[in-house]
Amino acid sequence: MCGIIGYVGNEKANNILIDGLLALEYRGYDSAGIATLENGIISVMKDKGRVKNILDLDGFDDLESTYGIAHTRWATHGKPCKENSHPHCDNSKTFSVVHNGIIENYNELRNFLTDNGYTFYSETDTEVIPNLIHYYYNQNKNENLSVEDKILKATISATKDLKGSYAIEVISPLIPNTIIVARKDSPLVIGTKEGANHVASDIPALLRYTRDFYLLDDNEFAVITKDDIKFYNQNMENYKKDIKNIEWDAAAAEKNGFEDFMLKEIYEQPNSIRETIGSRLKLNEKCSFDSLNLSKEYLSTINKIYIVACGTAMHAGLVGKNIIEKLCNIPTIVDIASEFRYRDPIIDEKTLCIYVSQSGETADTIAALKLAKSKGAKTIAISNVIGSSITREADYTVYTHAGPEIAVASTKAYTSQVVLFAILGLYFAEILGSSDISTLENLKKDILDLPSKINELLEDTSLIKEFADKFYKEKDMFFLGRGVDYTVALEGSLKLKEISYIHSEAYASGELKHGPIALIEDGIAVISILTDEDLVKKSISNIQEVITRGAKTLVITNQNLDYNNFDYIINIPSTNPLISPILSVVPLQLLAYYISKDKGLDVDKPRNLAKSVTVE
Ligand code: M6R
């Protein structure tokens, strides 16, 4: 939700800021803007719509400043329009601010500032921030501090008034070539190299400049110039922070010849899965995680596991539940983070809570994790982003190592999350001795074979394309499956909705006749997943029920279906049913992709969505 960029160095800032915004555009693309200092005056260029619009604004090429701040917006308060675009300034144009997050008490603050003579020109929550900084700056104007310290102090005071989440950047003509940043519950990283420093909402946006990063923590502040970064706490105490070297390379965040990031990420899955497996799983050896050291004594006390996440990450959790229950015999509940956090779940020190988040910045998932910790549970975060907020809150973190996922629709992160659950399930089972060794070793072999099986699947995608070409104009589609295939149906349906805007429903096949079958009519597309040998006959009966009512069927299966009257069959390689979603999801990802392309939509940046949902 919203991306922020900052730069201070020796080069002209305008294009560097735009490049950064383009890399962050997946976070929001309702409007964009930049603020630089031109001849001692703050210059703001902003407009509604995509980042590229800024390039066409009069005077953009003439901007000379070698530092500035920038923003790409996912609208929360106020419609997407120029007035509501960031950066926002205080009334006197002494401070300019970009903000990612939500200020929950902005009405209260707005009233306070209005009573103190301030005027507001936008509907945003953000506009209170520069004005509050101005208000506090005036209050401490006569103190015996440097101008920089006065502005820092004013920024700290302003943030103390804010309820909600924020990552902010502040510039002022009073301290040229300096950016002040702060964060709470919204991501902000500082990339550093000789003679220049960059600020961004995420690491991949800066990989083309540096691999050395400072990860700002909640309630931390930094004063950044081209040669220096000073860190402060809320008491204005100055301290040093460690640099983190990030291994991802810049190419990983580029399209590399693919038309879209989503397609590239689908095709990266054999490799991303190899990275997830890493050295954690080997045949005839116990699974291990560098970052996890759970004892048999502890695991034996666990009487329940919660897996909590949102969207696709939650769907990965549904597969994880199946794996953990089968291998470890521990009851496992999957919950949606936004529900979990408000329903007072029954949790104590005998509960292990696992939180899954590709971005590691999803507000509901982070809040749900904090809740479990406060009730005494141990928490494990599964995330793809090194140093993301969730990893800093959890007791333990296991990284998926899938590489940067840029497309809003999650693909390789899902398959890596499921692989990680499989390794985690094996790890728990080996410690507990809850499954026989041959079962575990067979599963390991199947996990290690996954990359080559996905490659096989990706060799010929023509049938999926053919189905997409035929049905892309449909208004509704259904996805059916039983057991683990039902969890994949949910994921396939979500993928289709978010990037093709086709309404779709996923149902457990056996549930269909309890109501939804009333919606099946002549010509409707029904997509079924059939990978579990034990359930295949029952699922086929359910498909026959929809065929009888006129449905056109696509079946994704690893079974030999002797007789069938299905319209399309996509055969996928066989594997252990516990991990079959890692293979059966691939045709569904491609189906959503091709349909979206056929409709001429922006696959990577679907409407109304953003990559990381940092607001409730
Ligand atoms: O970053 P997270 O894994 O926490 O994100 C959770 C969901 O917002 C995310 O999976 C969303 O559902 C995807 N856009 C689905 O493709």
Boltz pocket constraint, residues with backbone or C-beta under 6 A from the ligand:
constraints:
  - pocket:
      binder: B
      contacts: [[A, 310], [A, 311], [A, 312], [A, 313], [A, 314], [A, 356], [A, 357], [A, 358], [A, 359], [A, 360], [A, 361], [A, 362], [A, 365], [A, 408], [A, 409], [A, 410], [A, 411], [A, 494], [A, 495], [A, 498], [A, 610], [A, 611], [A, 612], [A, 613]]
      max_distance: 6.0
